[in-house]
Amino acid sequence: MSERSIDRRRFLQASAALSLAAATVSAAETTAPDPAEDVTEPGDWRSNPLIQQACQVALNILKPSRKDLEHGLELHAQSLVFESYGFSPRAAVDGDAIRAAVEADASDVEIQDMRESMSMNRAATDPAEQAEFKQAWEAAGVTCIFQNAGEEGQSVMRLIKRLAHFTYLTDLLPDFLPKAATPDEIVAAKQAGRHCLYFSGNGAPLTEQWVSIEDELRYIHIFFELGIRMMHLTYNRRNMIGDGCAEPANAGLSDFGRAVVAEMNRVGVIADCAHSGWQTSLEAAKTSQKPMVASHTTCAALNPHIRSKPDEVIRAICDTGGLVGICCIPGFLGGKGDISVMLDHIDHVVKKFGPDHAAIGTDVAYTSRNAAAENKKTPARARSRTRWEAFWPPGSLGSSAPEAALSMAWTNWPLFTVGMVQRGYRDDDIQKILGGNVLRVARAALKDL
């Protein structure tokens, strides 16, 4: 039996296909797994109850036939999967180290930096965290994440911290998770059976001195040289580039913002309007001379929300040759906010704008099973003011049943593919949505440099 067939069998066993079959497949179609093919090893992702539970919740919603399930899993294994925006699996922090820092009167900023650094790169230094980190990647079957590698904002010093964390992670795991600098390196990672990260900056780095437009823009190219290939124009709130999605005024792109988009086009950075207001997004798309994106969003036609995009904006993005990545945040999706609703949003993009412009940017991460226990070791801190990047309008994050979010767990990527198979998508269109479209846009950004 081929390695790919064994992988498919493993997934079927791990997802409790036999119990699912009782509800969705006739007894005649159900065949027991061959014990001789059960090659579970210590540390295998099939032994992870967190991954198993999320898988079962999604299967209970989708109820795929055995034919669709097997075809979807095989197609997923064959495909280059390039997430349009997301997060590498998060490690648990070292609770004892944080407790010691708190007892030494570390500031809130120090503690936050410790937490962020540990969650982002402890998988490179702690054997237990590394094992679970690799489990999550293997279960998801993702080739590359367009990785959030910049704390939300425009300050050069603020943006470089997260970039350093993920550079460190990829430097220490070169045989498993290297940093990709070009789309060709992502293709090579898939061919070699590895994974990789492609960096997004989460903000345009500015000098913030306001001497001249050219002076403000000079760090965009520097961050490109450091590996950043996509940048947010705004993050929820207004900045000098334009209005964010949480601003009620919806004032649009500034003259300076047009210069920012032009500079991103020039140096090879993809402009991302995922957190921008509708008018800012529309005007940025009409300004851009290269494909731009809303890397992790939803469709306002299905659920009008500050983080969604109306059809007029989606059309403008598509007209650049860009794409819309559908996220996995229940409150942004609306309705039940589960995997089925997420697939509805993909359907809307595909049916109205074509399969060349849809992608998946989950905006969620797998978190280590050890996180809760380690967090309990850290002393309680006094409540602080809401951080700027968390300045959301009341109620905009929504609420949902825990099962809804669990159905879209990051490790459930193979079931996103199964869901598209169920809905009758052609294999080549599914592969575009899984990663082909993001790869195409990434190539276009670097064209003619």
N, C-alpha and C positions, 0 to 999 in steps of 0.2 A: 504494500500500500504506500502511496506517495506521502511525503511530509505534509503536503497541503491537505490531503484527505484526513490524516491524523489530526491536524489542527482543527478541521471542521468537526470531527468526531468529539474532540475535546470540548469544543464549545457547546455542542449539543448535550453532552453529559453535564457540563458545568451549569447549563441553564435549566437543568431539571426538565429536559424535553419529554421524558416519559410522563411526568405528572401533568405537564401542559397538554400532552397528547390526549389525555383522558377527557379534556374539555374541548379540544379543538380538532382532533383528528380521529377518525374512526379506528376502532380496534384493529381492523384489517390492515390499516396503513402503519400501525405502530410496531416497531421491531425493537427488541431489547438490545442494549449495547453489548458488544462482545467484551467480556472481562479481560481477554488477552490483549485488547487494545487500550486498556486503561493504564496509561503510563504516567500517572501522577507522580511527581517528584516533590521532595521537600521544598517549600518556597514557591511552588507552582501557583499561579493565580487562581486556579480552580479551587484551591483550599481556602481562599479568602472569602469569609461570609459576607463582607460588605459588598464585594463585587457580585457575589451570587444573589444577594437579596435584591440589588438594583436590577439585575438582569431579569429576575422572576417577576418583579413588579411591571416592567415594561412588556414582557411576554404576556402577562395577564391582560394588559390593555390591548395589545396588537392582535393577539390570538392568531398568529400566522399558521397557515397550513404547513405540513412538513416539507412540501415541495418548495414553497416560498422561503421558509426558514433556511433550508439547506442551500438553495441558490443564492440567497442574500449573503449568507456567511462566506460562501466560496467567492462570490464577487468581491466582497469586502477584502478578503485576504489577498486577492489578486490586484487590488486597486492601490494607486498612490493616493493616500488620504492626507490632504493638506488643509488644516483648519484655518479659516480666515481670520480668527482672533480667539485667543484662549490663554490657558495657564497650564504649565507643566505641573504634574502632581506635586502636592505640597507635603513636606515632611513635618513630623511633629517637632516642636521646639524641645530644647533641653530645659525642663522645668527647674531642675536644681540650679543651673547656671543663672537663670532669670531670677530665681528667689534670692540667690546670693547678691545679685546686682541690686535688687530692690532693698535688701537689708543694708547694702552699702550706700543707700540714698541716691541711687542713679535717678536721673531725671526721666520724665515721661518720654522725652525724645529718644534718650538712650535705650530705654526698654522697648520702644516701638522699633528702633533700628535693629536691636537684637532679635526680636520676634521675626521681623521680615527677613533678615539675613538667614536665620536658622530654617525658616519654613521654605525658603527658596533654594538653598544650596546644601543643607545638611544631608541630603540624599547622596552627596558626593563624598562625605566623610564618615558617616555612621553606617556600619554594615547592615543593621536591621532596617533602617530607613531606606537604604539603597535597595535592599531586596524587595520591599513593598513598592517602592518607586518603579522598579522594573516590572513588577507584577501588573501595575496599573497600565503602563505603556503597552505591554503585550496583550492585555485583555482588550484594550481600546482598538488596537490595530491601526493606530495613527502613525503616519510617516513623519509628519512635520506639523508643528504648531506655529502660527504667526504669534509669537510670544509677547505678552505684555511685559516689556522690559524697560519701563520708565514710570516712575511715580507721577500721578496726574499733576500737570502744571507746566510752566514754561521756564522755570529756573534751571540753568545749566547744572548747578550743583545738586539740585533736587533730582533731576532726571538721570544723572550719571550713577546714582547709587544702585538702582535696580538693574541698570545695565551691567554694572560691575558684578552683581550677584550672579546673574545668568551667564556672564562671560566666564566667571570662576567655575560654575557648575559644568559648563560644556568643556572647559579646559581640563577638568579632572575626570570627565567621562568621555574621552574622545572616541573610544571604540563602541560606545553605546549611544551617546547623545551629543554629537559634535554641533557646533554652530555652523549654519550654512550661510555663506556670503553671496551665493548666486543660485538661481533656480536649478542649474545643472547639478549642483551639489545635493540638492534635494532628491533629484532623480537618481543620482548615484547612491544616496543613502537607501532608497527603496530597493535598488538592485542588489545592494550588499546586505540587506536584511537588518539595517540599522534604523535609528530614528534621528531626528535633528530638530533644531530650533531656528526659526527665522525671526528676527527681532522687530518689534513695533515699539515706538518711543512713547506713546500715550501723551504726547505733547510736542509742540515745536519749540526747540531750545532757542531762547532769545537772550541777548546780552542784557536786556531790560535797562539800558542806559538812555535810549531814545535820542542818540546823537544823529543818526540818519537811518534810512530804511536799510541801506546796504550793511551798516554796522550791526543792526539788529538781526539780520539774516545770516551772518557769517558762520554761526555754529550749526546750521542745518547741514552744511557739507561736512563739517567735522564729525557730527554724529553719524552721518552716512558712512564715513570712513571707519567708524567704530563698529559698524554692522547694522545700524538702524535702517530699515527698509520701508517703514510706514510710520506716519505720525498723525495723531489727532489734531484737528484744527482747533477745537474747543472741547472742554469737558464740563458739560451741564450748564455752567454759568458763563456770563459774558467775559470776554477778554478783548485784547486789542485787535484780534483777528476777526471776531464776529460774535454773534449771540449763540449761547449754548441752548440745549434743548429745554432746560428748565426756566429760561427767561420768558416771562409773559409777553414782553414787547415784540419778540421775534423780528428783530431789526435787520438781520441779514449780515452779509459779508462786508467788512470795511475795505477802504482803498488799500490799507496795509495788508489786509487779508488776501487781497488779489495778488499782491506782491509775494506773499508767503506761498500761495499755490503755485505761482510761476516759478519760484525758486525750487520748490519741491519737484516740479516737472523737470527743471533743468538738471538737478543733481541726481535724480533717480529714486526719489522717495515718493511713495504712494500717499496721496492725501486721503484721509479717513474722516468722514463726517458722522460717524456713529453716534457721538454725543452732541452733535451740533443741532441748532434749531432748524426748523423746516426751511425757512427762507435762506439761512446761511448755507444749508446743504444744497439747495437749489442753485444759488448763485455760485457756489464753489464748483458745482458740476458744469455750469455754463462757462465758467472761467477756465477750467482745466483743459490743457491740451493733450493730456494723457489719461488713461483709464483711472478713475477714482472709485472709492468704495464707501459703503456703510458696512463696516466689517462685522458688526454684531448688533442686529436690530430686529424689528418686526414690521409687519405690514399694517398701516393705519386703517386700511380698508376692512381688516378683520378685527382690529382692536385699536381704536384711536388712543394713543398714549404718548407721553412726551418723548419716549425713546423709540417710537415707531417712525416710519416714513410713509407719507401719503404717495399715491400712485404718481402724481406729478413729479415728485422728487425722485422716485425710483426710475421713472422714465428718463429723467435727465442724467442720472448716474449711468443707466444702461447705454445712453447715447454716447457717452465717453468711451464705451467699451468696457466699462467697469462691472461691478457686481454688488449684490446685497447678500450679506451673510446673516442667516437667521439664528437667533440666540436661543438659549434654553432657560430663560428666566420666566417662571410661571406668570408673575405679575405683568410682564411686558406682553406676553402672548394672549392673555385674556381667556375667558371661558374656564374650562377645567385646568388649563395651563399645563397639560401633560404632553407626552411624546406624540400623541395623536394630533393635538392642536399645533404643536411645532411643525409637524408634517403638513398641516393645512396651510401654514404660512409659506412653506416651501412651494406647495401646490400653487398658491396665488402668484408667486413670482414666476414660476415656470409657465403657467397657463397664460398669463397676461404679458410677460416680457421675454419669455423663452428660456430654455435650459442653459443657455450660455451665460446667464447673468445671476444664477443662484449659487449659494454656497452655504456652509454651516460654520458659524463662529460661536461656539457654545457659551462663552463667557462664564464658564463654570470650571471647577477643578476637582480632582480627586484629592481627598485629605487622608493622611495616614490614620490607621486605626489606633495608633498610640497617642494621637493628639489630645483627646479628652483627659487621659490619665496624666499626661505631662502638664497640661494647663491647670489641673487641680493642685499641682505642687507650687504654683506661683501665688504669692499673697494677693489679696484683693487690693485694688487701687482706688483712690478717690475718683469719683466720676468727673470727667473733664468735658469741656465744650465740644460741640460737634465739629469735626475736622472739615476743612474747606471742601475737600473732594467728596465729602458725604453730605453736602448741603443740598439734599433732595427736597422737593416740595412734599408736604405731608400727604401720606397715602399713595405716593407714586410708585413705591416699591411693591405695593400690593401684598396679598397673602394668598396662600393656597394650602391644600392638603399636602402633608409630607410626601405622600405617594406620587404626587404630580412631579415634584422636583426629582425624586428618586428615579422616576421612569426615564428622566433625561440625564442621568448620571454620566459623567465623562467617559466612564468605562463601557457605557452602552453604545458607543459608536457603531459596532457591527449591527445593532438592531435598528439604527437609523437607516442603514442600507436595506435591511429586511423590510422596513416600513415602506420604503420607496419601491421595492420589488412588488409588495402587496398592491400598491396603487397603480401598477401597470407601467411604470417608467421603463424605457429602453435601457439596456445595460450601459451603452455609451453615454447616455444622458446622466445616468446615476454617477458614472465615473467623472463626468464634468463637475457635478455638484459636490462630490466627495473631495475633489482636489484639483481637477483639471482646469477649472475656471480660475482658481487662485493662482495656479502655476502660470497660466497665460497672462494674467494681469501683472504678476511679478516679472515676467519676461518683458512685457511691454514697458514697464517703468524704467528698465535699464537699456532700452533700445536707443541707439544713436548717441550714447554717451561718449 
